Amino acid sequence: MNVDNIKAQMRKGILEYCILSILSRNDAYASGIIAELKEAEMIVVEGTLYPILSRQKNQGLLTYRWEESKQGPPRKYYSITDAGRQCLEQLDEVWAELVDQIHRIRSGSESIYQSL
């Protein structure tokens, strides 16, 4: 079994969630998003990020604006929209459910939420 391949597939599956999470805190440009993902050890390259940003923008989850940069050409800053925040709230719920489901499978016990 190729664990690295499975790990990469799992990361791809949650990357859109991570991007919305990052943008829910602050507007950011692509390099800043990549830096934060790398800092969290969610290694991503620009070739992976830009199609996701474009898809999320087309779905109305993100918007962008151009800002002048002191260090070169203007930067495209991405912002989360109200629809993006609603989607993020739903993804937060889905994530909590998945964590709970995995916990139950791994431990063979009831839901951690049922015991609260």
N, C-alpha and C positions, 0 to 999 in steps of 0.2 A: 504494500500500500504506500502510495506517495503522499506523505503527510504534508509536504510543502505545497503540493497541488491543491489539496483539500483546504489548507489554510488560506491560499490565495483566493479560492472560490468563495470561502466564507467572508473574506474581506470585501470582495467585489459586491457581495450581496448586501452589505451594510454601509457601503461607501456613500450612497445618496443620503442616508440617514445622518451620517457623520458630517457631511457637507452642510445640510440644513441646520444641524446642531451648532456648528461653528458660526454660521451666518446669523443664527438667532441671537448671538451675543454681541457681534460687531460686524459692520460691513467689512469686506476684505477683497483683495485682488487675488488672482490665481496663485501667484507665488507665495502669498501669505497663507492661503489655504493649504497649499502643499507643505509649507514649512510646519504648520500646526499638525497636519496628518503625520508627517515624518517624526515630529517630536513625540507623538503618541505611538510611534512605531507602526503606523498604518502606511507603509511605504507606497507612494503613488508617484507616477510621472505625469507630466503635462498631457501626454497623449491619452491618458486615461481620464484625467480631470475635465478637460475641455468638452468632450462629448456629453458628460454628465451635466455640466453647467448649462450647456446649450439645451439639453433635453428639459432640465428643470425650468429654464427660462421660458421655453415654448409651452410648458404646462402651466405657466403663470405662477410658479412657486418662487421665482427669483426675478429681480430686475437688475439693471446695472446703470452706471453712470461713468463718464470719463472724467478723470481728474489729472491736472498737470502734475508732473513729478519733477523734483529738483535733481533727480538722478537719471534723467533720460526722457524717453517718450512718455506721453500720457498713459495713465494706468486705468484699466477698466475695473471699477469697484462693484462688487456684487452685493445686493441687499436681499433679504428675505421679504416676501410679500405677506399680506394677511392670509392668503390662501396657503402660502408656504408654512406659516405658523400653525394653521389648522392641520395641515398634513403632518407637521412635526409632532403635534399633540397626539395624533392618531398613531404615528410610528412609535412614540414613547409608550403608548398602551400595548402595542404589538410587541415591542421589545420586552416589556415587563412580563407579558404572557409567555413569550419564548423562554425567558430566563427561568420562569416558574416551571414550565413544562420540562425543560432540560434538567432542572433540579429534581423534579419528581422522578424522571427516568433514571437519573444517575444514582439517586439515593433510595429509590424504591419506596418513597414515602408520599404522604399527601401534600397538597399544595402548601407552600409557605404562607400564602395569604389566608388559607383556611384556619391556620393556627393562630393568627393574629387577633 
